[in-house]
Structure formats: C-alpha cells, structure tokens
Amino acid sequence: MLTLLQKMKQSAGLLLFILACMAQSAFAQMPNDAIYMSKNTACLALSYGHSSWDKYWENSLKRENLNIGTHTTQNAMGMLAVGVTKNLNVIVGIPYVWTQTSTGNLKWQKGFQDVSGWLKFRFINKSGFSLHAIAGGSIPSGNYIPDFLPMSIGIQCRTATARLLASYRHKSGIYMTASGSYIFRSNIKIDRDSYLSEGHLHSTNKVLVPNAYDASARLGYLKHGIQAEVFAEYGACDG
C-alpha cells in the first residue's frame, strides 16, 4: 500500500483558480509561496486539480496499470487566506476528491479529504529578499477508507509540517523562491487485522506511515495582475 503511494508518478495536470478577495488587487497565495494578504483582508480561492497516470514505480520497477488502465484523480478545494498583519497570514482549506479508472471493476471513492491549516510568517524582508517560516497541519475530515490505494482519496493520517522558504523579487516582477519542508505523519488503522510489508506479516491493524520531506524551486513573474511561474519539486519518505 505505502510503496504505491510513495512511488507512483502522476502525469497530465490542470489547476484552475477563481478568486474572491476583499481587496482591490490580490493573487492566489498558498502555503508554499511568498505572497501575503494585507492586514485585515481576506481571500477565498476555489481551485480545481486533475491528474492521471497509467504507469507507476514500485521501488526501481516501472509497472503498467494493465488491470485498471488509466487512473484519474480530481479535486476541488476551497481555501481561505486571512491577513492578520502584513507579515502574518492564516490559511485554511479542505479538498473534495474523487477517483476513477478507465478499465476494471474497482469501486472508485469520493468525499472530503483532510482539513488543513497554516500559519505563514515573514521574519526578514529587505531589498527584495525575504525569509518565511511556515507551519501547518492536517486532520482527516471523515472516515474514508485509506487501505484501497490507488482508489483511496487519502491515507487517513494526521500531519504536521515545518517549512522554511526564501524568496527574492526584482522590481521588474521576476521572482525566485526556494523552500524545504519536513512532514510528520501519524500512524493509521486499516480495516483488517494483519498486513504484509517488505516480506513480513504484521498481526495488527496499525500501520506505520513514514515521515516525509520535500524541496522546491520556483521562477516566476508577478506584476500588473499577472502571475506565471515554472517550478521543480522533489519529495521522498523518511524511511
């Protein structure tokens, strides 16, 4: 179960934003960027995401989904960002996720996944350069089934994330950011009394979910109501 979660590759992505902001101009801000809402302002972002894949990595072996064909995951998420001060923002969000396959008879899942909350604090801001400390966490919003990947909409674990982000923005509107995170994840319970992992039988319904870490670099343009960026991301489990 966890091997598939950790190693599967996603291809073909789509992300759309609709903004309703209590300000004259605002941009979609997320827990991994250097954009802030002004003090006493709020922004509601509605996003849609789509990903699909027909191959995945099982350790070093690249496998094809011959039994389920192309697997597709879609999500619609509402996210609210509030400017407490010019250097402190609060962000909350919850996604609705649904999955499906092109062939086979596996039952797909749908429902609200995990509620997340974030604090984003800018503690250095000078000459276009800024440093940000970001802390967040998530909890499952419902009793969805985690032990049915890749059809599951999540893995039912609670998380806590610590992130450090550095950013530089030029007066031309061009910006660069780099960030690194460590994600603490709780154990989960599955709907059976034993399971196989790495060739060993575990006679329990409690499954250890390894912690994780990630890093990203972004290059973009943000000016005159226009934002565009390219980015590279890396993530792995700690263990």
JOVENLIN-V501855 format. One line per field, one symbol per residue. ss: DSSP state (H for helix, E for strand, C for the rest). phi: phi as a letter, one per 40 degrees, with the letter a starting at -180 (. if undefined). burial: b if it has 16 or more other ideal C-beta (glycine too) atoms within 10 Angstrom, else e. A space follows every 50 residues. Layout:
ss->???
phi->???
burial->???
This chain:
ss->CHHHHHHECCEEEEEEEEEEECCCCCCCCCCCCCCCCCCCCEEEEEEEEE EEECEEEECCEEEECCCCCCEEEEEEEEEEEEEEECCEEEEEEEEEEEEE ECCCCCCCCEEEEEEEEEEEEEEEEECCEEEEEEEEEEEECCCCCCCCCC CCCCCCCCEEEEEEEEEEECCCCEEEEEEEEEEEECCEECCCCCEEECCE EECCCEECCCCEEEEEEEEEEEECCEEEEEEEEEEEECC
phi->.cccccbcbbbgbaabbbbbbcacaabcbbcbbbcbccdgbbabbbbbba aaabbacbfcccbbcccbgccbbbabbbbbbbccbcbbbbbbaacbbaba bcbgbcccbaiccbcbbbbbbcbbaafgbabbbbbaaabccacccccacc cccabgbcbbbbbbbbabbccchcbbbaaabbbcbccbbbcacaacafgb cbcaccbcbccaaaaabbbabaafgbbaababbbaacch
burial->bbeebebbeeeeeeeeeeeebeeeebbbbbbbbbbbbeeebbbebebeee bbbbebeeeeeeeebeebeebbbbbebebebbbeeebbbebebbbebebb beeeeeeebeebbbebebebebeeeeeeebebebebbbebbeebbbbbbb bbbbbbbebebebebebebeeeeebebebebebebeebebeeeebeeeee eeeeeebebeebebebebebebeeeebeeeeeeeeebee
